[in-house]
């Protein structure tokens, strides 16, 4: 019989892989304008400073 630590590690790894694959699948199914990464409120303007 496997130790409980090994069982928990395997279960946790499987859960992470399932969650990651679902996030990738949902992210690729959205339309081109539906991404939350392109929201205007999330972009900040870069302040460029020029040293003389």
C-alpha positions in Angstrom: 0.0 0.0 0.0 1.3 3.5 -0.9 1.9 6.0 1.9 -0.7 8.8 2.3 1.9 11.4 1.3 2.4 9.8 -2.1 -1.4 9.5 -2.7 -1.9 13.2 -1.8 1.0 14.3 -4.0 -0.4 12.3 -7.0 -3.9 13.7 -6.4 -2.7 17.2 -6.1 -0.6 16.9 -9.3 -3.6 15.6 -11.2 -5.8 18.4 -9.9 -3.3 21.0 -10.9 -2.9 19.5 -14.4 -6.7 19.4 -14.9 -7.1 23.0 -13.7 -4.4 24.2 -16.0 -5.8 22.4 -19.0 -9.2 23.8 -18.3 -7.8 27.4 -18.1 -6.0 26.9 -21.3 -9.0 25.4 -23.0 -11.3 28.3 -21.8 -8.7 30.9 -22.8 -8.4 29.7 -26.3 -12.2 29.4 -26.9 -12.9 33.1 -26.2 -13.3 35.5 -29.1 -10.5 37.9 -30.0 -12.0 40.8 -28.1 -13.2 38.9 -25.0 -9.8 38.6 -23.3 -9.6 40.2 -19.9 -5.9 40.8 -20.4 -6.7 43.5 -23.0 -9.0 45.4 -20.7 -8.2 49.2 -20.9 -8.2 49.6 -17.1 -5.4 47.1 -16.7 -2.9 48.9 -18.9 -0.8 51.6 -17.3 1.1 54.2 -19.2 4.8 54.0 -19.0 6.5 57.2 -17.8 9.8 57.7 -19.6 12.4 59.8 -17.9 15.3 61.1 -19.8 18.5 61.8 -18.0 20.5 64.7 -19.3 
